[in-house]
Amino acid sequence: MAKNENAPTAPERIEIDEARLRDTVRAILEAIRLPKGTPLYGAFPEIASPEDRQQMIDDGVYLFRASEARADGSAVREVQGRLLTCLKRQMPDRAGEWTAIETGLGAGEGAEHFLTRILENDVRHLTTKANTWGVSPDSLSLAALFWARPFREEAARRLADGVRTEHWRMGFCPVCGHWPGFAYLAAEDNRRNLWCAACTTTWRFDRMRCPFCLTTDAEKLPYLTIDDNEHLPLYVCEECKRYLKHRREEKDARRDPDVDFILTVPLDYVATNQGYIQESPIPVRFEKPDGEASRAYRAKARYEDGPSGAGNIH
């Protein structure tokens, strides 16, 4: 991948309070963290044997079937209450929206039903509710992402146990099927690790390949930076017009993907203003893992021989 020297930087600067945003993200993560041992699911799909789950991974089929799961009602309401209380405190400029979401959930929608629709990746339902409740899609998506987080993380913990990803060549998450929200370039060998904002799974992926359309044409895979900030490159694809934010890691640096994901909002501004498409962390690309579109993507992913990386799902 080469830097796009002709690409303009942001036409306007976005001023962000990094310290405040960092504190906000960490406060949200603390708010949604329930005590260890809290039951998160009332019903969970029967977990296949490690061999069968490994076969799914090797076949390019992600593991979580949200439609077969039912979250525990008490946990759903607990996370909802803690999250909205935190958002009101940490993001008071949107207090009216957080209150509107809270009111909407209490006026007939029901927290458990709404979370089920989130876990089932029903972006149309979220869009409808955003319009009905008078809140921005961005605010509702932010709340939905973190509300569902502990439930998706628990699903990942159960399903990924003992499974390896040597032959996972897909750009979407091997556990829940979502597109990556962020990526890291390792300091030691420059290998790329993708991160799922939905369930926090990470997996290795070819650096010279677009995770969204799988093109390997280096001339169509440039990267952009803001003010020559080389440690936060924005990798774009001229084939499908998607983009993905990255961080070049320093040796022994601790990853903080949720913070990186939020603090790099200026990169989203640069990308979308140049016509690139931001993939939402709410829907999945293939609702039917064995459907025709999924099979075509998986066939393209396997076109080149050799694994994309090795190691456990993290």
N, C-alpha and C positions, 0 to 999 in steps of 0.2 A: 504494500500500500504506500502510495506517495502522497506528500502534502499537496493540496490544491493551492498553489501560490496565487492564483487569480481570483479566488473566492473572497468576496468582501467580508469584513467582520460586521458585527452588529451595527446597524445604522444609529442606534441609540444605546447608551449604557444602561444596564439594569442594576440599580444599586440595591444590594441585599445586605442585611445585617447577619453575617455569618455566625457570630456567637449566639445570637438569639435563635436563629433557625436550628443550629446544632442542639441547643437546649430544648427546643420544642420537639424535635424528633426524638430525643432521648426520653423526654417526659411522656410522649405518646407510647413508646415502646415499654416503658415502665408501667403505664396505666393498663395496658392490655395483657400484662403478664400476670396470670392467675397463680395462686399457690400451687406448688408441685403436688401432683396427685389429684387435682381437680378433674372430675370427669368432663370431657368435652363433647363426647358423642353418646347419644342414646342408642343409636344403631350405626354400625359400620359395616361396609361390605366385607364378606368373608375374604380373608387374606389368603391369596394363593401361596403355594409352597415357594421357597426361595428359587427353586429350579424353574418354576413356571413364570415367576416374576422376572427372572433373568432372561428367559426366552422372550418375554414381551419387550424388554429393553433391547435385546439383540435384534429384534424385528422392527425396532423403531416405534413402538407403541407405548405411549405414556401410561402411568400406573393408576392414577386416581379416577374413580368413577363417582363424581359428586352426587349424581342423581340417585345413587344407591345408599347414600349416607344420610343420617339425621342427627343434627347437632343437639346437644343437651340444652333444654330450654332455660334452665337456671344459669348455665354458663353463658348462653347467648345474651340474656338480659344483663348479666353482670358485666360482661365486656362492653356491651352497648352503653350502659350507664357510666362506667369508668372512662370510656373513650370520649363521650360527648362532654362530660364534666371537664376533662383535660383540655379538649379543644376549645371550650369556652374560655378557659383560663389562659391558655397559651396563644390563642388566636382570637382575641376579643373583637378585632375588626370584622370578624365574620360571625359574631355571636348570634345575630338574627337568623343566620342560616342554620347554625347548630340547633337553635331552639325550634326552628321550623321542621327540621328532620325529626327531632324528639317528639314534637306535637303530631306530626304525620304518622309516626310509628305507633303512637298511642291512640290514634283516632280511627283504628280499624285495620290498618295494614298488618300490624303485629310484628314484633321483633323477630320471632322465629321464622315466620313466612318470608320476611324480607331477607334475612340472612341466607335462607335456603336458595332464594333467587340469585343472591350474590355468588354463593358457592357453585351454582349451576351456570355461572357466567352469563346471566341473562341481562345483557347490556341494554336491551330495549326497555326492559322493566325499569331499570335505573333511570334511563332518559325520560320515561313517562313520569316517574315519581319526581324527578327534578323539576319538571315543568309544573306538575300539580302542586308541589310544595313551595314553588317559587325560589328554588335554590339553584346555584350554578352547577352544571355538570362536574366541574372540577372539584367543588367542595364535596359533593356527594360521592364522587369517585375516591377522593382522599379518605373519607370516612369509611367507605365500603372496603377499601384495600386493607386498612388496618383493623377493621372490625373482624374481617374474615381471617386475618393473619394467624392467630393462635390455632384456629381449627385446621387451616391448611398445613401449618407447621406440624401439627400432631399427625395428620394424614401422612405427611412426608416421613416423619419419624417411623411410623408403623410400616409403611410400604417399601421404603428404601433400605431397610435393615438387611445387610448382607448382600446387597446388589451392587454390581460393578458396572462401569460405563465405558469399558474399553472400545466397544463397537457402537456407541451412541454417536451418530453423525448428524443428528437433527438440531436445528436452531431453536426449537422450542423445548421447554422444560421436560425432562424425562419423568418427573413425578406428576405434575398437574397440567402440563400442556400449554402453559402460557409462554408468550414471547419473553426474551430477556429484557430486564429493565436497565441493566448496567453491565459493564464488563471491566475486567482487570487484565493488564499485561504484566506478567510476572517479571520481577527484576532479574532473576537468575537466567532465564532462557527465552524471555519475551513471549512465552506461551499465553494464549488467551483463555480466560475463564469467564463464562457468562454467569450472571446472577439473576435469579427469578424474584421479582418483587412480591409475587403472590405467596409463595411458600418458602422462600429464602434458600432454595436448592442452588448449588453451583455445579457447573460441569465444564469440561474442557471442550474447546471448539477450534477448528482450523482458523488461523489468523487471516489467511488469504481467501476467505470465503464469506459471503453475505449470509447471515443466519436466516434471513427472511425469504430470499429467493434463491439462495445457494449458488449464485454466480461466482466464478473464480477468476474472472477477467480483471487483472490487476489495474488496468486502465480505468475501470468503472468503479474502483473501490478507493477513492482518495480519502484524505482526512482533513479536517479544518481545525483551527485553534482560534481562541480569542486572545488578542494581544500577544501572540507567539507563546502562549502558555502550553508548552509541549507536554506537560505531565497530565493534561486533561484533554486529549484529542477527541474530536467528534468524528467518528467513522461514518461515512455516508456511502450509499449505493446508487450509482447513476442508472442501474438497470431497473430497480423497483422503487427508487426514491425514498426508501426507508433510511433511518439512521440509528446509531447506538452510541451512547456516551461511554467513554472509557477513562480509566486512570492508569497511568504508568506507575507501577509500584516501586517504592524504594526498598532496599534490602531490609528484611525483618520488620517491615511496616505492618501495623495491625489494620486489617480491613474494617471499614465502617460503612457498608454499602447503603444502608438507609440514609445516613447523613450525606454520603456522596450523591445519591439519587436526588435528594431535595436541594442540596447546595448548588448543583449544576444546572439549575433552571435557566441561567443565561445561555447555556448551550442549546437548550430547547428553543429559546428565542431566536438564536442565530439560524438554527436548522429550519424551523418552520417559516421564517421570513425569506429563506432561499428556496422554498417550495418543497422541502423534504417532509415526509409524513411521520408523525409521532404515533407509534403503536400504543394503544391503551393497555394498561395492566389488568383490565377487567375481563374482556372476552378471551377465549382461546381460539387459536387458528382453526383447529379441526375438532368440531364437536363430535364427529364420528371418526374415531381413530382408524377404522377399517373402511372408510368411505373412499370413493374414487379419487377425490382431491388429495386425501392423505396418502393413498397408495402412490399417486404420481409424485408427490413431494419426496416420499421415502425412497422411491426408485431413483430419483435424481440425486438424492443424498448419497446413495451407494454407488453412484456411477464410477467414482474413482476408488481404486483398491486401497486398503490400509485403514487402520483406525485413526480417529481424530485425536485420541489421547488415551490415557490410561488412568485408572484410579477409582476410588469409591465416590459415590454421590455424597456431597457434603451438605 
